[in-house]
Structure formats: structure tokens, C-alpha cells
Amino acid sequence: MMKWSIRLLSIMSLGFMFLPSMASADPWNHGPWSGGEQKITGCVQNFSPFNLDLRRGPHVRLHNGTIIRPTGIQLHHGQRVAIVGHRDPRANWIFIADKIRVRGECPRWR
């Protein structure tokens, strides 16, 4: 009986040892400008290759690996976008985009 209880306790302790690693933090749940990966949304104010300005938002810089969905879409003024990326550690006002998803058109601006 003693052997079974020792085995059971050792198996349970192994299970609890791996529990924290399975409950990882959500990468989009960081505070603003924390340096971790985060998501921002907004309406495109201006777009030129590798540069995008959001209405009332940060300047967004694209790079060669930035994924834009739907594939083949051209970014332009007035589109609603969701952007996943991180802030530029050298310049707080710049957001580096890793993924951009176009969500349709923004309501008319006043």
C-alpha cells in the first residue's frame, strides 16, 4: 500500500510541475507599449510602401515579412485594419507590423 501512495504522489507532483508551462500568458494581453506582441485596430489614414498611418493611432512600419490578409489586397485610405506586432524599441511612437488583416471599410470620417 505504501508503494502505491508514493507512486501516486510522485506522478501528481510531476503533473503539477508541468502545469504552469501549459497555462501560458496570452501574448495580446500585455499593457499598451509593453514591448511584447500586441494587437491594435484602426482606420488607415495614409499608406505608402512600408509605412502606414492610422487615424488617431501610432505610425505603423511594415517589413518584408509582414503578412497582409486577405492575400493580394492593396492597403488604402479608409480601410479598417487589425494589426499584430510590437513597438519599436528605439522609437515608442512607431509600431512594427507582423500581420495585418483588413476588416472592411471604416465609417465615413467627419
Stockholm file with secondary structure:
# STOCKHOLM 1.0

chainA/1-110         MMKWSIRLLSIMSLGFMFLPSMASADPWNHGPWSGGEQKITGCVQNFSPFNLDLRRGPHVRLHNGTIIRPTGIQLHHGQRVAIVGHRDPRANWIFIADKIRVRGECPRWR
#=GR chainA/1-110 SS CHHHHHHHHHHHHHHHHHHHHHSCCCTTCSCTTCSSCEEEEEEEEEEETTEEEETTSCEEECCTTCEEESTTCCCCTTEEEEEEEEEETTEEEEEEEEEEEEEEECCCCC
#=GC SS_cons         CHHHHHHHHHHHHHHHHHHHHHSCCCTTCSCTTCSSCEEEEEEEEEEETTEEEETTSCEEECCTTCEEESTTCCCCTTEEEEEEEEEETTEEEEEEEEEEEEEEECCCCC
//
